[in-house]
Amino acid sequence: MQPITIEVVLKNAKPQPKSTIQQSISYYLKSNRVSTGNVIRSFTDDYLQNYVECIIIEDTLECKNLSNISQFQIEWYIYSADHSKPMVQNEFSPDGEINIATHLVLPNIDLVNSWENLHYESEIKDNLLRYAHTMMKFSDSGIDSNIITCNKVILLHGPPGTGKTSLCKALAHKLAVRMQDRYPSGILVEINSHSLFSRYFSESGKLVTKMFSSIKEIIENESILVCVLIDEVESLAHARDQCLSGVEPSDAIRVVNAVLTQIDQIKRYPNVLVLATSNLTKSIDLAFIDRADIKQYLGLPKTPAIYKIYLSCIKELQRIHILEDNIPFAPLNTVMKTNWNELDKYSRTLLEICEKSVGLSGRSLRKIPFIGYALFSNIKSENVEDFLNSMERAIEKEKSDRENL
């Protein structure tokens, strides 16, 4: 049987037995001939509509129908997502009160489906999930770090707009879901790197130490999964040989030393994972890079990833009825193995638009549907063909605007 993962996000209603939820969803998927790689937010079934927020069905190499659900080996993850917003952690310094970090309870409703909406080449996401699982498993098993080293640090690097921060947050959320049997709750601590620099000599290193001390207090509770996100890590772990040319080099070096020391101290805890991002890897201290178990490059999207991004945008516009034509575009797997002349005209047009979009970042790509609709489409029109034309014009404008900068 083919294994497949199904996540069920419950509404904050009266708790229901998981077995009942599973049976109802299995019947629903079978009756409605739902295919893999889908996110279902509305249901014709009253029971599911009352108790289920959404169903996330894992994407597979081949888009398969779940009408014969008994052929699949389903791994169920049924959970309620927290609805709270990020909590700000403030500290007092000679500069006054500053925001040094934010804390977000995991799994969180704001991150539901974020993992599925990130599209990369090859198996980057699956590999990151496997890396993270293995790191946590090795640490949880009490492996001798003198024999096998695992610092539990993942570094994502690449050009701006490639989704590094979003992928870190989505990975933290996904781990909280997948490891809920081991860790009933989780927290994402996002460090505000820029706030940790004080204009007062030697104060920054103290702030870094103070912040990590508060993180350790959380980690002490071994039932909580703690993911620490350091965005633009070069701000805190700037190459020390480059610091020597700065105005206050010794303070900058103190910050780097403090970060490295604190990472070395928290790695012994089984329930912590450090996620870092950078656009400027040449500016990161080599000692930090050496501590990163995984150094994953995220480049600009290529045609297959762009097709997935645009297709998800079109489906969302169809879902909220801005586009009424419920045209079933061919999924990527079908597009990649079908001759050009055998593709339907809409999928062919979308593929052409994707090829013209190569060179744009993921952040820019997700703005193209908005720009196209705002500037080049007839607002009263709900026609998909007209919308595709407007997207093409939006791409030309985006590239022209960049050349004129």
Secondary structure, DSSP 8 states (H G I E B T S, - for coil): -EEEEEEEEE-SSS---HHHHHHHHHHHHHHHT-BSS-EE---SSHHHHHHEEEEEE---SS--B-TTGGGEEEEEEEEE-B----EEEEEEETTEEEEEEEEEEESBGGGTTTTTT---STTHHHHHHHHHHHHHHHHHTT--TTTS----EEEEE-STTS-HHHHHHHHHHHHHHHTTTT-SEEEEEEE-GGGG--SSTTHHHHHHHHHHHHHHHHHTSTTEEEEEEETTGGGTSB-HHHHTTSSSHHHHHHHHHHHHHHHHHHTTSTTEEEEEEES-GGGB-HHHHHH-SEEEE-----HHHHHHHHHHHHHHHHHTTSS--------HHHHHTS-GGGS-HHHHHHHHHHHHTTT--HHHHTTHHHHHHHHHS-TT---HHHHHHHHHHHHHHHHHHHHH-
